[in-house]
């Protein structure tokens, strides 16, 4: 079914699903830094698994570009880090930036390992 849809529509549908899931995590975790961290790490695991699975282009457009692209959030991450630094909470800013980067990269590897099992 996915193969018959135009790529922009696939990305849009996947993006809508990812945005709704992103909102659900935000509500469940009461927003803020924990929510942003969670979606970025979970999205990295999902994208790592997806890429390792080497799906067809339509699936990658829907799930990778669309869903994972909308589910994860670099802009909220950047604002969290900048706000902490602006408030003089440099330790929080560095921990947030380094922790998110480290865990997201680890998440990609874990996702790839999950698919490889």
C-alpha positions in Angstrom: 0.0 0.0 0.0 2.7 2.5 0.9 4.5 2.0 -2.4 1.4 3.3 -4.3 1.4 6.7 -2.5 3.4 9.7 -3.5 6.5 10.3 -1.4 5.4 13.8 -0.1 2.1 12.2 1.1 4.0 9.4 2.8 6.2 11.9 4.6 3.2 14.0 5.6 1.2 11.0 7.0 4.2 9.7 8.9 4.9 13.2 10.2 1.3 13.5 11.4 1.6 10.2 13.3 5.0 11.2 14.7 3.7 14.6 15.9 0.7 13.0 17.6 3.0 10.5 19.4 5.4 13.4 20.3 2.4 15.2 21.9 1.4 12.1 23.8 4.9 11.7 25.3 4.8 15.4 26.2 1.5 15.0 28.0 2.6 11.8 29.7 5.8 13.3 31.0 4.4 16.8 31.7 6.6 18.4 29.0 9.9 20.1 29.4 13.4 18.6 29.4 12.4 14.9 30.3 9.9 14.8 27.4 12.4 16.2 24.9 15.1 13.8 26.1 12.7 10.8 25.9 11.5 11.5 22.3 15.0 12.2 21.0 16.4 8.9 22.5 13.3 6.8 21.5 13.3 8.3 18.1 17.0 7.5 17.6 16.4 3.9 18.6 13.5 3.7 16.1 15.5 5.3 13.3 18.5 3.1 14.0 16.3 0.0 13.8 14.7 1.3 10.7 17.9 2.0 8.9 19.4 -1.3 9.9 16.3 -3.1 8.5 17.0 -1.4 5.1 13.3 -1.0 4.2 12.0 0.0 0.8 12.1 3.7 0.0 8.3 4.3 0.7 8.7 2.8 4.2 11.7 4.9 4.9 9.9 8.0 3.7 6.9 7.3 6.0 8.6 6.0 9.1 12.1 7.6 8.9 11.6 11.0 7.4 8.0 11.4 8.4 7.4 9.7 11.7 10.9 9.9 13.3 11.4 13.4 11.9 8.3 14.7 13.6 8.6 12.6 16.7 12.1 13.8 17.6 12.8 17.4 18.2 16.1 19.3 17.8 14.5 22.7 18.2 13.1 21.9 21.7 16.4 20.4 22.6 18.3 23.5 21.5 15.9 25.8 23.4 16.3 23.7 26.6 20.1 23.9 26.4 20.0 27.7 25.6 17.5 28.5 28.3 19.6 26.6 30.9 22.7 28.5 29.8 21.0 31.8 29.8 19.7 31.2 33.3 23.3 30.5 34.4 22.7 26.8 34.8 25.8 25.8 32.8 26.1 22.4 34.3 22.5 21.6 33.3 23.1 23.0 29.8 26.2 20.9 29.3 24.7 17.8 30.9 21.6 18.1 28.7 23.6 18.7 25.5 26.2 15.9 26.1 23.7 13.5 27.6 21.2 13.9 24.8 23.9 13.5 22.1 25.5 10.5 23.8 22.2 8.7 24.5 20.8 9.5 21.0 23.9 8.0 19.4 23.7 5.0 21.7 20.1 4.7 20.8 20.9 4.4 17.1 23.3 1.6 17.9 20.8 -0.1 20.1 18.1 0.1 17.4 20.5 -1.4 14.9 21.4 -4.2 17.3 17.7 -5.0 17.9 17.1 -5.5 14.3 20.3 -7.5 13.9 19.2 -10.0 16.6 
